[in-house]
Every structure is written in structure tokens, then in C-alpha cells.
């Protein structure tokens, strides 16, 4: 279920995915919600492009440490690659 920023206060939120398209963000929100995973989404900047690198805006998905593995599994099941540093 989508949570507000206050839900994550005092806890370490882990970045699990950066959606670069709205369609992907909406699809992942639906998948995480139907699986009962608590997550937060925040619009933020990332650098994209291979030849012409520029700053873009994406939807950054965060979860708490105890749900990282579950979130990664759901992300993979829906054809996306989880974010890894």
C-alpha cells in the first residue's frame, strides 16, 4: 500500500526501483499494492541518456528494509529490474 513520507520517519527507506515512465510507475504501484507491500514514491531527478546525458525526472520507489526482498521479487515478476547500487 502506498504510504506518505511520515510513515518512513525514523526508519531507513531503501530505494528499490526508479520508474522512468509514468506507465511503469503506475504498473508497479498496482503490483506492490495488490501484493500488500508498503511503499513510498517520490519524484526525483536522475541522469539518463548514453550519448546526450541529461537530468530527467522519475518516480523513486522506497520500502523498509524488511520488505526489500519481497519488493525485488514483485518487481522482477512484472518484468522490471530492481534498483541496485
C-alpha positions, -999 to +999 in steps of 0.1 A: +000+000+000+013+035-009+025+054+022+032+090+029+067+102+039+057+103+076+054+065+076+092+063+069+103+088+095+130+075+118+135+044+096+158+037+067+139+037+035+156+016+008+154+026-029+141-005-049+132+010-083+133+041-104+105+043-129+114+064-159+080+063-175+046+070-160+032+038-173+059+018-155+053+037-123+015+031-124+020-006-132+045-011-103+022+008-079-006-016-087+016-046-084+030-036-050-004-026-037-021-059-047+008-078-030+002-058+002+037-042+002+040-009+020+060+015-002+067+052-008+070+070-041+088+103-046+095+122-078+133+130-081+160+136-106+183+110-122+208+112-150+198+094-182+210+090-218+240+074-233+253+099-258+235+130-246+234+127-208+209+149-191+189+152-160+154+137-160+126+131-135+115+097-124+094+080-097+116+066-070+101+037-051+112+030-015+104+003+010+115-006+045+145-030+049+123-060+060+104-059+027+132-053+002+134-090-009+096-092-014+096-059-034+125-071-056+106-103-063+075-085-073+094-060-094+111-089-113+078-108-117+064-078-135+093-076-160+113-048-143+148-048-129+152-038-093+175-009-085+209-019-071+237+004-063 
